[in-house]
Amino acid sequence: MILCKIHVHDNDRILAACDKEILGMTFRGEGVKIKVSELFYGGEPVSEDVFIERTKSVTIMNLVGNRVVEKAVKEGLVSEQSVMVIGGVKHAQVVIM
């Protein structure tokens, strides 16, 4: 299951999405750290298909988790070269122009 939450800031719609099982965890590696905070990522649990549907209405995506990032790569939403791995967990940020 994937957790999705949409934040609205000025003219941007930001999709925060993560693999459900990593919510609340912090990952570290190579001088970087990411906290999968409930405040930012703790949204509605959705299927992979609903996650893909939500990506169509946003201008920015912030994705954490191997499953959610791999799905975004498979769907052509994220370039494999843009994916970071932090503490064994994939992370990607996308700005849609």
WOWO-V775668 format. One line per field, one symbol per residue. psi: psi as a letter, one per 40 degrees, with the letter a starting at -180 (. if undefined). A space follows every 10 residues. Layout:
psi->???
This chain:
psi->ihhhhhihhb eihhhhiihd eeheihiihf eiihhgiddd egahhiiddd ddddeeeiei hhhhiddddd ddddeedhhd eehihhfehi hihhhh.
